[in-house]
Amino acid sequence: MSTLLQHADTAMYRAKGEGRNTYRFYRAPSSITPPSLTLEAHLHRAISNHELQLFFQPQVHGITGQIDQVEALLRWEQPELGAIPPSQFIPLAEEVGLIVEFGDWVLAQACAQLQAWHQLGLAPLRIAVNLSARQLQHPELVTRVAQLLDTHQLRPETLELEITETAALIDIEASISTLNDLRQLGTRIVMDDFGTGYSSLSYLKRFPIQGLKIDCSFVQGIPQSPEDVAMLRAITALGQELQLDVVAEGVETAAQRDCLVSLGCHQMQGYWFSRPLRVPP
């Protein structure tokens, strides 16, 4: 069952990267095509060749426009092949066993960037980093996070770690234990892409989370779709009752923003506010 969920998590990354209303099947490593093998060879050298980059997308208050947080997003610029979309290289990194190394690179770079911003007087800005399923299962994750917080002199609450329902369900008890340890450090834990996974609401109260990020698939149809409006109203109310911060992803229009504000969901992220941006060297 854990293997099935792992494969589902990999397929989900592919589908998200391809845009709206789509799906993808998991492809076993043995069926990788020759172009993918070439991509894999480049992927193994991406860190040492300094080809990976972080882009940052702000999380914005829908009424005031205030930015309290940014999300770190991994990008890959390969000299020969150009920009490789995350929907292509992240699942491949999962398949060939590089995702933990890549995830550690993102954590380290994000913490270093946050320290630089704080030194410029931008505290208490927070940064959010996505954790893959394999990172969440890694026995050294908590130790590594603690080390990075200490190295970069960051207050733990300024680091937010985002997990998906699917990743957390691969090994529920181990996930809960790891997340509790991360919470003991003082970091924030948020459930990403909420509403698209396989968990029941009974699991929601067991995970030590401080927030929910509503998947963009619920936002795309508003305000025209009464079903999506009803779902967003229910999720927002649930989060508020559980004293969780609720963030809507994928906001692309003023109408979507206004609808979310009317539903009581004020924290938002999406192209309407800003595309992911790179910090100049």
MOCOR-V796201 format. One record per pair of residues at least 6 apart in sequence whose ideal C-beta (glycine too) atoms are under 7 Angstrom apart, sorted by sequence separation. I is the first residue (numbers start at 1). J is the second residue. D is the distance in whole Angstrom. If there is no record, write none. Layout:
# MOCOR-V796201
[[I | J | D] [I | J | D]]
This chain:
# MOCOR-V796201
[[18 | 24 | 7] [46 | 52 | 5] [77 | 83 | 5] [78 | 84 | 6] [93 | 99 | 5] [135 | 141 | 6] [183 | 189 | 6] [222 | 228 | 5] [223 | 229 | 6] [240 | 246 | 7] [251 | 257 | 6] [15 | 22 | 5] [60 | 67 | 6] [149 | 156 | 6] [168 | 175 | 4] [182 | 189 | 6] [221 | 228 | 4] [222 | 229 | 5] [239 | 246 | 4] [15 | 23 | 5] [32 | 40 | 7] [59 | 67 | 7] [76 | 84 | 5] [117 | 125 | 6] [260 | 268 | 6] [15 | 24 | 4] [58 | 67 | 4] [59 | 68 | 7] [93 | 102 | 5] [251 | 260 | 7] [14 | 24 | 4] [59 | 69 | 4] [149 | 159 | 7] [179 | 189 | 5] [218 | 228 | 5] [222 | 232 | 7] [236 | 246 | 5] [59 | 70 | 7] [75 | 86 | 7] [235 | 246 | 7] [257 | 268 | 6] [58 | 70 | 5] [59 | 71 | 7] [74 | 86 | 6] [248 | 260 | 5] [11 | 24 | 5] [57 | 70 | 6] [76 | 89 | 5] [114 | 127 | 5] [218 | 231 | 5] [11 | 25 | 6] [56 | 70 | 4] [57 | 71 | 5] [218 | 232 | 6] [11 | 26 | 5] [56 | 71 | 7] [257 | 272 | 6] [10 | 26 | 6] [56 | 72 | 6] [57 | 73 | 6] [191 | 207 | 7] [256 | 272 | 7] [110 | 127 | 5] [248 | 265 | 5] [251 | 268 | 5] [54 | 72 | 5] [55 | 73 | 5] [191 | 209 | 5] [194 | 212 | 4] [214 | 232 | 7] [251 | 269 | 7] [252 | 270 | 5] [254 | 272 | 7] [7 | 26 | 4] [54 | 73 | 7] [110 | 129 | 5] [189 | 208 | 6] [190 | 209 | 6] [194 | 213 | 6] [195 | 214 | 6] [196 | 215 | 5] [246 | 265 | 5] [251 | 270 | 3] [252 | 271 | 5] [253 | 272 | 6] [54 | 74 | 7] [55 | 75 | 5] [189 | 209 | 5] [190 | 210 | 6] [193 | 213 | 7] [194 | 214 | 6] [195 | 215 | 5] [247 | 267 | 4] [248 | 268 | 5] [249 | 269 | 5] [250 | 270 | 5] [252 | 272 | 5] [161 | 182 | 6] [189 | 210 | 6] [190 | 211 | 4] [191 | 212 | 5] [192 | 213 | 5] [194 | 215 | 6] [196 | 217 | 6] [214 | 235 | 6] [246 | 267 | 7] [247 | 268 | 7] [249 | 270 | 6] [251 | 272 | 5] [52 | 74 | 6] [53 | 75 | 5] [107 | 129 | 6] [188 | 210 | 5] [190 | 212 | 7] [191 | 213 | 7] [193 | 215 | 4] [245 | 267 | 6] [247 | 269 | 6] [251 | 273 | 7] [106 | 129 | 6] [190 | 213 | 6] [195 | 218 | 6] [212 | 235 | 7] [52 | 76 | 6] [53 | 77 | 6] [240 | 264 | 7] [51 | 76 | 6] [183 | 208 | 5] [51 | 77 | 6] [161 | 187 | 6] [163 | 189 | 7] [165 | 191 | 6] [51 | 78 | 6] [136 | 163 | 6] [212 | 239 | 5] [236 | 263 | 5] [74 | 102 | 7] [103 | 131 | 7] [159 | 187 | 5] [160 | 188 | 4] [161 | 189 | 6] [162 | 190 | 5] [163 | 191 | 6] [164 | 192 | 5] [179 | 207 | 6] [180 | 208 | 5] [232 | 260 | 7] [236 | 264 | 5] [103 | 132 | 5] [156 | 185 | 5] [157 | 186 | 6] [163 | 192 | 6] [164 | 193 | 5] [169 | 198 | 6] [179 | 208 | 5] [219 | 248 | 5] [236 | 265 | 5] [46 | 76 | 6] [131 | 161 | 5] [156 | 186 | 3] [160 | 190 | 6] [162 | 192 | 4] [169 | 199 | 6] [176 | 206 | 6] [219 | 249 | 7] [220 | 250 | 6] [229 | 259 | 7] [233 | 263 | 5] [127 | 158 | 7] [131 | 162 | 7] [136 | 167 | 5] [156 | 187 | 5] [157 | 188 | 6] [166 | 197 | 5] [176 | 207 | 6] [219 | 250 | 5] [232 | 263 | 5] [74 | 106 | 5] [103 | 135 | 4] [126 | 158 | 5] [127 | 159 | 6] [128 | 160 | 4] [129 | 161 | 6] [130 | 162 | 5] [131 | 163 | 5] [136 | 168 | 7] [165 | 197 | 3] [166 | 198 | 6] [212 | 244 | 5] [214 | 246 | 7] [219 | 251 | 6] [223 | 255 | 6] [99 | 132 | 5] [127 | 160 | 7] [129 | 162 | 7] [137 | 170 | 7] [164 | 197 | 6] [165 | 198 | 6] [211 | 244 | 5] [214 | 247 | 7] [216 | 249 | 5] [232 | 265 | 7] [72 | 106 | 6] [100 | 134 | 5] [124 | 158 | 6] [126 | 160 | 6] [128 | 162 | 6] [133 | 167 | 4] [137 | 171 | 6] [165 | 199 | 4] [210 | 244 | 6] [211 | 245 | 4] [212 | 246 | 5] [213 | 247 | 5] [214 | 248 | 5] [215 | 249 | 6] [216 | 250 | 2] [222 | 256 | 6] [99 | 134 | 5] [100 | 135 | 6] [132 | 167 | 7] [209 | 244 | 7] [210 | 245 | 6] [211 | 246 | 7] [214 | 249 | 6] [42 | 78 | 5] [142 | 178 | 6] [149 | 185 | 7] [211 | 247 | 6] [213 | 249 | 5] [223 | 259 | 4] [111 | 148 | 5] [115 | 152 | 4] [133 | 170 | 5] [137 | 174 | 7] [141 | 178 | 6] [145 | 182 | 6] [219 | 256 | 6] [222 | 259 | 5] [72 | 110 | 4] [94 | 132 | 7] [100 | 138 | 6] [114 | 152 | 7] [115 | 153 | 6] [42 | 81 | 7] [115 | 154 | 6] [136 | 175 | 6] [142 | 181 | 4] [146 | 185 | 6] [168 | 207 | 6] [94 | 134 | 7] [104 | 144 | 7] [108 | 148 | 6] [112 | 152 | 6] [114 | 154 | 6] [142 | 182 | 6] [145 | 185 | 6] [195 | 235 | 6] [107 | 148 | 6] [111 | 152 | 4] [194 | 235 | 7] [136 | 178 | 6] [145 | 187 | 7] [111 | 154 | 6] [142 | 185 | 7] [114 | 158 | 6] [43 | 89 | 6] [111 | 159 | 7] [43 | 92 | 6] [43 | 93 | 6] [162 | 213 | 7] [40 | 92 | 6] [54 | 106 | 7] [39 | 92 | 6] [43 | 96 | 7] [52 | 105 | 6] [44 | 98 | 7] [47 | 101 | 7] [43 | 98 | 6] [54 | 109 | 5] [72 | 127 | 6] [36 | 92 | 7] [40 | 96 | 6] [54 | 110 | 6] [69 | 125 | 7] [72 | 128 | 7] [68 | 125 | 7] [69 | 126 | 4] [70 | 127 | 6] [71 | 128 | 4] [72 | 129 | 5] [47 | 105 | 6] [68 | 126 | 6] [69 | 127 | 7] [54 | 113 | 7] [69 | 128 | 6] [128 | 190 | 7] [130 | 192 | 7] [29 | 95 | 5] [29 | 96 | 7] [17 | 85 | 6] [17 | 86 | 5] [18 | 87 | 6] [17 | 87 | 2] [16 | 87 | 7] [14 | 87 | 5] [13 | 87 | 7] [13 | 90 | 5] [14 | 91 | 5] [13 | 91 | 5] [10 | 91 | 5] [10 | 94 | 5] [10 | 95 | 7] [69 | 160 | 7] [9 | 133 | 5] [6 | 133 | 6] [12 | 166 | 6] [9 | 164 | 7] [9 | 166 | 4] [8 | 166 | 6] [9 | 167 | 6] [5 | 166 | 6] [5 | 169 | 6] [6 | 170 | 6] [5 | 170 | 5] [113 | 279 | 6] [2 | 170 | 5] [2 | 171 | 6] [59 | 247 | 6] [62 | 257 | 5] [62 | 260 | 6] [63 | 261 | 6] [71 | 269 | 7] [62 | 261 | 5] [20 | 220 | 6] [63 | 266 | 6] [73 | 276 | 5] [62 | 266 | 5] [61 | 266 | 6] [61 | 267 | 6] [62 | 268 | 5] [59 | 267 | 6] [60 | 268 | 6] [60 | 269 | 7] [59 | 269 | 5] [57 | 269 | 6] [60 | 273 | 4] [58 | 273 | 6] [58 | 274 | 5] [57 | 274 | 6] [57 | 276 | 4] [56 | 276 | 6] [55 | 276 | 4] [56 | 277 | 6] [55 | 277 | 6] [55 | 278 | 5] [56 | 279 | 7] [53 | 278 | 6]]
